[in-house]
Amino acid sequence: MSDTNGSNSNSTFGARAVAEGSGHQDLGHIHGEVVVGIDGSDQSYGALTWAVAEAKRRKVPVRLVTAYSLPVFTGTGFDSGYSVIDDKALEDGVTQILDEAHRRVEGDDVELRATVETGDASGILLELSKRAELIVVGSRSAKGFLGRLLGTVSTALPAKSHCPVVVVPLNWAKRHAEDATILQPSHGVAVGSDGSDQARIAILKAAEQAERMGVGLKLVNALAPFTGAVNWVPAAVDFEAMYREVEDLQNQAKEWISGFYPKLEVSAELIDGSPVKVLIEAGQEADMIVVGTRGRGGLTGMILGSTSQGVLHSSDNPVMIVPELEDERIDSAPRPGVVWG
């Protein structure tokens, strides 16, 4: 593993990082940083742009992590054997990635550190998530150096991460990758709520993030529309009463959040529609969408809930996925919640 800070010049940042050696070593010394995965793709540089802006808000360093595997090719002729790709070519590629990353954000007055690892990117970032404040990755990466650093990472990592993960989509990266100084949040943070404890944790993290960004927080509840002939719905169901109950719970939730974040502007919206569609539409008018890894009906373990997956792959703005964390504040949250998938 290599580890260096960003006080070096643009031309030596990547070279020094690689020169110190690569390999999966002890990552325990890394703590309290915003960690961003870099693979040379536009979306990974967009993730870096967002990560730098967030690190400035948190007043912590940014750690650039580049991970790659060493391909081994098996011969099929008489001289069959194994050959490994040229190490010098690998080092040159990593150096170029780190130097380019440094060039893009060197004027942003944030301490940059770099880690170069050989191995599985998801596993390395997962290990770092045990001590990082936040992990930031780009969305689907198909053209990065030495294959895909972020291709499956943006899906696999959030399901297992020990800290929140922010996924920055390619469309956002195209708009912002060249200039972190243009990032001025003004539209708010939208967070999905389904009444589960996982959603309550996500709401608390969303409130913390909105306050840090200096914007408002919107609690978004989705209810599947009951229109037309639905034979399996009991005739005695009073949908108006159900909506009133949900609205009352939303108002209680707003008061609950305001008790912890009294200066934060909190609003709530109850919308007919599928959770993914509702959150995506709310996210179009927000700086960020926040969701839990799973909601009601979700499975505990190594998968993301259907809502989280749908939002993650459809949003044009950054999405924060919050893992199942311990927080005693949820004991005082209003109950019951809204079941939305």
C-alpha positions as CSV (number, residue, x, y, z in Angstrom):
1,M,0.0,0.0,0.0
2,S,1.1,3.5,-0.6
3,D,0.2,6.5,1.5
4,T,1.1,10.1,0.8
5,N,-0.4,13.6,1.4
6,G,-1.2,16.1,-1.2
7,S,1.3,18.8,-0.4
8,N,3.5,17.6,-3.3
9,S,3.5,19.3,-6.7
10,N,1.1,18.1,-9.4
11,S,3.8,16.2,-11.3
12,T,5.0,14.1,-8.3
13,F,1.8,13.4,-6.4
14,G,1.0,10.2,-8.2
15,A,4.6,9.2,-8.7
16,R,5.4,9.4,-4.9
17,A,2.2,7.5,-4.0
18,V,3.1,4.6,-6.3
19,A,6.8,4.7,-5.5
20,E,6.1,3.8,-1.9
21,G,4.8,0.5,-3.0
22,S,1.5,-1.2,-3.7
23,G,-0.1,-4.1,-1.9
24,H,-2.9,-4.8,0.5
25,Q,-1.4,-3.9,3.9
26,D,-2.8,-2.7,7.2
27,L,-5.3,0.1,6.7
28,G,-5.9,0.6,10.4
29,H,-4.0,3.9,10.5
30,I,-6.6,5.6,8.2
31,H,-9.3,7.3,10.3
32,G,-11.8,10.2,10.0
33,E,-11.4,11.0,6.3
34,V,-13.7,11.3,3.3
35,V,-12.5,8.4,1.1
36,V,-13.1,8.5,-2.6
37,G,-12.5,5.8,-5.2
38,I,-10.6,6.9,-8.3
39,D,-10.2,4.9,-11.5
40,G,-9.6,7.5,-14.2
41,S,-13.2,7.7,-15.4
42,D,-15.2,10.9,-15.7
43,Q,-17.6,9.7,-13.0
44,S,-14.8,9.0,-10.5
45,Y,-13.4,12.5,-11.0
46,G,-16.9,13.8,-10.5
47,A,-17.0,11.8,-7.2
48,L,-13.7,13.4,-6.3
49,T,-15.2,16.9,-7.0
50,W,-18.1,16.1,-4.6
51,A,-15.8,14.5,-2.0
52,V,-13.6,17.6,-1.9
53,A,-16.5,19.9,-1.4
54,E,-17.8,17.7,1.4
55,A,-14.4,17.4,3.0
56,K,-14.2,21.2,3.2
57,R,-17.6,21.3,4.9
58,R,-16.5,18.6,7.4
59,K,-12.9,20.0,7.7
60,V,-11.3,16.6,7.2
61,P,-8.8,15.3,4.6
62,V,-9.7,13.5,1.4
63,R,-8.1,10.1,0.7
64,L,-7.9,9.1,-3.0
65,V,-8.0,5.3,-3.3
66,T,-7.0,3.5,-6.5
67,A,-7.3,-0.2,-6.6
68,Y,-6.4,-2.6,-9.4
69,S,-5.9,-6.3,-10.0
70,L,-2.9,-7.8,-11.7
71,P,-4.2,-9.9,-14.6
72,V,-2.6,-13.2,-15.2
73,F,-2.6,-14.8,-18.7
74,T,-2.3,-18.5,-19.2
75,G,-0.4,-19.8,-22.3
76,T,-1.8,-22.6,-24.3
77,G,1.2,-23.6,-26.4
78,F,4.1,-25.9,-25.7
79,D,5.7,-23.3,-23.5
80,S,2.5,-22.9,-21.5
81,G,2.9,-20.9,-18.3
82,Y,1.9,-17.7,-16.7
83,S,2.8,-14.1,-17.5
84,V,1.9,-11.0,-15.6
85,I,1.2,-7.6,-17.1
86,D,4.2,-5.2,-17.0
87,D,4.5,-3.6,-13.6
88,K,5.9,-0.4,-15.0
89,A,2.8,0.1,-17.2
90,L,0.6,-0.4,-14.2
91,E,2.6,2.2,-12.2
92,D,2.5,4.7,-15.0
93,G,-1.2,4.3,-15.3
94,V,-1.8,4.8,-11.6
95,T,0.6,7.8,-11.5
96,Q,-1.4,9.4,-14.3
97,I,-4.7,8.9,-12.5
98,L,-3.5,10.3,-9.3
99,D,-1.7,13.3,-10.9
100,E,-4.8,14.1,-12.9
101,A,-7.0,13.9,-9.8
102,H,-4.6,16.2,-8.0
103,R,-4.6,18.6,-10.9
104,R,-8.4,18.9,-10.8
105,V,-8.7,19.8,-7.2
106,E,-5.3,21.2,-6.1
107,G,-6.6,24.7,-5.6
108,D,-9.3,23.8,-3.2
109,D,-7.3,24.0,0.0
110,V,-8.1,20.4,1.2
111,E,-5.4,18.0,2.3
112,L,-5.2,15.2,-0.2
113,R,-3.8,11.7,0.7
114,A,-3.5,8.8,-1.6
115,T,-3.6,5.0,-1.2
116,V,-2.8,2.6,-4.0
117,E,-3.8,-1.0,-3.5
118,T,-3.8,-4.2,-5.5
119,G,-6.9,-6.3,-5.0
120,D,-10.6,-6.0,-5.1
121,A,-11.8,-2.4,-5.0
122,S,-15.0,-3.3,-3.1
123,G,-13.2,-5.2,-0.4
124,I,-10.6,-2.4,0.1
125,L,-13.2,0.4,0.3
126,L,-15.3,-1.8,2.6
127,E,-12.3,-2.2,5.0
128,L,-11.8,1.6,4.9
129,S,-15.4,2.2,5.7
130,K,-14.8,0.9,9.2
131,R,-12.9,4.1,10.0
132,A,-13.8,6.6,7.3
133,E,-16.4,9.3,7.9
134,L,-17.8,8.8,4.4
135,I,-17.1,6.8,1.3
136,V,-17.7,8.5,-2.1
137,V,-17.8,6.6,-5.4
138,G,-18.9,7.3,-9.0
139,S,-21.7,5.4,-10.6
140,R,-21.3,2.7,-13.3
141,S,-17.8,2.9,-14.6
142,A,-17.0,1.2,-17.9
143,K,-13.9,3.0,-19.2
144,G,-11.7,3.3,-16.2
145,F,-8.0,2.3,-16.1
146,L,-7.4,-1.4,-15.9
147,G,-11.1,-2.2,-16.1
148,R,-13.8,-1.3,-13.6
149,L,-12.9,0.1,-10.2
150,L,-16.4,1.5,-9.7
151,G,-18.4,-0.7,-12.1
152,T,-19.8,-2.9,-9.5
153,V,-18.5,-1.0,-6.5
154,S,-21.4,1.5,-6.5
155,T,-23.8,-1.4,-6.1
156,A,-21.9,-3.8,-3.9
157,L,-20.3,-1.4,-1.4
158,P,-23.4,0.4,-0.1
159,A,-25.0,-2.9,1.0
160,K,-22.1,-3.8,3.2
161,S,-20.5,-0.5,4.2
162,H,-19.9,0.4,7.8
163,C,-20.4,4.2,7.1
164,P,-22.6,6.1,4.7
165,V,-21.8,5.9,1.0
166,V,-22.4,8.6,-1.5
167,V,-22.8,7.6,-5.1
168,V,-22.2,10.4,-7.7
169,P,-23.8,9.6,-11.0
170,L,-22.2,10.3,-14.4
171,N,-24.7,13.0,-15.4
172,W,-23.8,15.0,-12.3
173,A,-20.1,14.4,-12.9
174,K,-20.4,15.8,-16.4
175,R,-21.9,19.0,-15.0
176,H,-19.4,19.4,-12.2
177,A,-16.2,17.4,-12.6
178,E,-14.0,20.3,-13.7
179,D,-14.7,22.8,-11.0
180,A,-15.5,22.1,-7.3
181,T,-15.9,25.8,-6.6
182,I,-19.3,25.9,-8.4
183,L,-20.8,23.5,-5.9
184,Q,-23.2,25.7,-3.9
185,P,-26.0,23.7,-2.5
186,S,-29.3,25.5,-2.6
187,H,-32.1,23.1,-3.3
188,G,-32.1,20.9,-0.1
189,V,-31.8,17.3,0.8
190,A,-34.7,14.8,0.1
191,V,-34.9,11.7,2.3
192,G,-37.2,8.7,2.0
193,S,-39.3,7.7,4.9
194,D,-41.2,4.4,5.3
195,G,-41.5,4.3,9.1
196,S,-38.8,1.7,9.7
197,D,-35.9,2.2,12.1
198,Q,-33.6,2.1,9.1
199,A,-35.4,5.0,7.6
200,R,-35.3,6.9,10.9
201,I,-31.5,6.5,10.9
202,A,-31.4,7.8,7.3
203,I,-33.5,10.8,8.3
204,L,-31.1,11.7,11.1
205,K,-28.1,11.5,8.7
206,A,-30.0,13.5,6.1
207,A,-30.8,16.2,8.6
208,E,-27.1,16.3,9.7
209,Q,-26.1,16.5,6.0
210,A,-28.7,19.2,5.2
211,E,-27.5,21.3,8.2
212,R,-23.9,20.9,7.1
213,M,-24.8,22.0,3.5
214,G,-26.8,24.9,4.7
215,V,-30.0,23.8,3.0
216,G,-33.5,22.5,4.0
217,L,-34.6,18.9,4.6
218,K,-37.7,17.3,2.9
219,L,-39.2,14.1,4.3
220,V,-40.7,12.2,1.4
221,N,-43.4,9.6,2.0
222,A,-44.8,7.6,-0.9
223,L,-48.2,5.8,-0.9
224,A,-49.2,3.6,-3.8
225,P,-52.2,5.1,-5.5
226,F,-55.5,3.2,-5.0
227,T,-57.4,3.9,-8.2
228,G,-59.7,1.9,-10.4
229,A,-61.1,-1.5,-9.5
230,V,-58.8,-3.1,-7.0
231,N,-60.6,-6.3,-6.0
232,W,-58.4,-7.3,-3.1
233,V,-58.8,-4.0,-1.2
234,P,-61.4,-4.3,1.5
235,A,-64.4,-2.1,0.8
236,A,-64.3,-0.9,4.4
237,V,-60.8,0.7,4.1
238,D,-61.0,4.5,4.8
239,F,-58.3,5.9,2.6
240,E,-58.9,9.5,3.6
241,A,-58.4,8.5,7.2
242,M,-55.3,6.7,6.3
243,Y,-53.9,9.8,4.6
244,R,-54.8,11.9,7.6
245,E,-53.0,9.5,9.9
246,V,-49.9,9.6,7.6
247,E,-49.9,13.4,7.5
248,D,-50.2,13.5,11.3
249,L,-47.2,11.2,11.6
250,Q,-45.3,13.4,9.1
251,N,-45.9,16.5,11.3
252,Q,-44.7,14.6,14.3
253,A,-41.6,13.5,12.4
254,K,-40.9,17.2,11.5
255,E,-41.2,18.1,15.2
256,W,-38.9,15.2,16.2
257,I,-36.2,16.2,13.8
258,S,-36.5,19.9,14.8
259,G,-35.9,18.9,18.4
260,F,-32.4,17.8,17.4
261,Y,-31.8,20.3,14.6
262,P,-33.7,23.4,15.7
263,K,-32.2,25.7,13.0
264,L,-33.0,23.3,10.2
265,E,-35.9,24.1,7.9
266,V,-37.9,20.8,7.7
267,S,-40.8,20.1,5.3
268,A,-42.7,17.0,4.5
269,E,-44.5,15.7,1.4
270,L,-46.9,12.8,0.9
271,I,-47.2,11.7,-2.7
272,D,-49.1,9.0,-4.5
273,G,-46.8,6.7,-6.4
274,S,-44.1,4.1,-6.2
275,P,-41.2,5.0,-3.7
276,V,-38.6,5.0,-6.4
277,K,-40.5,7.3,-8.7
278,V,-41.5,9.6,-5.9
279,L,-37.9,9.9,-4.6
280,I,-36.4,10.4,-8.0
281,E,-38.8,13.2,-8.8
282,A,-38.1,14.8,-5.4
283,G,-34.4,14.4,-6.0
284,Q,-34.6,16.3,-9.2
285,E,-35.2,19.4,-7.2
286,A,-32.8,18.6,-4.4
287,D,-29.0,18.6,-4.0
288,M,-29.0,15.1,-2.7
289,I,-31.2,12.1,-2.0
290,V,-30.8,10.1,1.2
291,V,-32.1,6.5,1.6
292,G,-31.5,3.6,4.0
293,T,-30.0,0.4,2.8
294,R,-33.3,-1.3,3.2
295,G,-36.8,-0.5,4.4
296,R,-39.8,-2.4,5.6
297,G,-39.8,-5.9,4.0
298,G,-36.1,-5.7,3.3
299,L,-33.7,-8.5,4.1
300,T,-31.0,-8.1,6.7
301,G,-27.6,-8.8,5.2
302,M,-25.7,-8.2,2.1
303,I,-28.3,-6.7,-0.3
304,L,-29.8,-3.3,-0.9
305,G,-33.6,-2.9,-0.7
306,S,-35.5,-2.5,-4.0
307,T,-36.1,1.2,-3.3
308,S,-32.5,2.0,-2.6
309,Q,-31.4,0.1,-5.7
310,G,-33.9,1.8,-7.9
311,V,-33.0,5.3,-6.6
312,L,-29.3,4.6,-6.8
313,H,-29.4,3.6,-10.5
314,S,-31.9,6.3,-11.7
315,S,-30.9,9.5,-9.9
316,D,-29.1,12.3,-11.7
317,N,-27.9,13.8,-8.4
318,P,-25.8,12.3,-5.7
319,V,-27.4,9.6,-3.5
320,M,-26.3,8.9,0.1
321,I,-27.0,5.3,1.3
322,V,-27.1,5.1,5.0
323,P,-26.3,1.7,6.6
324,E,-28.0,0.3,9.7
325,L,-26.3,2.3,12.4
326,E,-26.9,2.5,16.2
327,D,-28.5,5.8,17.3
328,E,-30.5,6.1,20.5
329,R,-32.4,9.1,19.1
330,I,-34.7,6.8,17.1
331,D,-36.3,5.6,20.3
332,S,-38.1,8.9,20.5
333,A,-39.3,8.9,16.9
334,P,-43.0,8.9,16.1
335,R,-44.6,5.5,15.4
336,P,-46.0,3.7,13.5
337,G,-44.6,4.7,10.1
338,V,-45.7,4.4,6.5
339,V,-45.2,1.0,4.8
340,W,-43.9,1.7,1.3
341,G,-42.1,-1.3,0.0
